[in-house]
Amino acid sequence: MSQVYKGGCMCGAVRYQAQGPLRAVSVCHCAQCRKWHGGVPAYTAADRAKFKLTKGAELVGWYDSSSFAKRGFCKTCGSSLFWQGNDRPHISIAAGSLDGKTGLKTIKHIYVADKGDYYDIADGLPQHAQHD
């Protein structure tokens, strides 16, 4: 039986669960993600068919951030929670919104060609100019 992961926003108004396995974590350095999170975000992903909002579905706002994706957030506290590519079978989940220990590992950096000039990437993980 696969693990069930739970998480939610900072204020607790929005809660979700995803039946694993979850994708390993990617750190995104694109300008949109950095602006959305106020820093460099880490994302995992779940199969959309195995993901559900368990509390506060009406409090999730969706922002169409590009022609190919939207971003989900809590309308109450503003927590950034999700990235959803149009017509993709998975939903990306802000790894920091998961509860407790996850056992997930960060495996790569993406969109490093767009990274901010105020930090270095020095963890030795693979770096991809865009997505991989």
Number of C-alpha atoms within 10 A of each C-alpha: 5 8 11 14 19 19 22 26 24 16 12 14 17 24 21 19 19 23 18 16 15 21 18 16 21 21 21 24 24 20 16 14 20 16 12 15 14 11 13 18 20 22 21 23 24 20 17 15 11 14 19 14 16 13 15 16 14 11 15 24 17 16 12 13 14 11 8 11 15 16 21 22 21 25 17 16 14 14 21 25 26 22 24 20 16 13 8 12 12 20 21 24 26 25 22 16 20 20 13 10 7 13 7 13 11 15 14 19 24 19 18 18 12 15 19 14 6 5 8 8 10 6 8 9 11 10 17 15 14 14 13 10
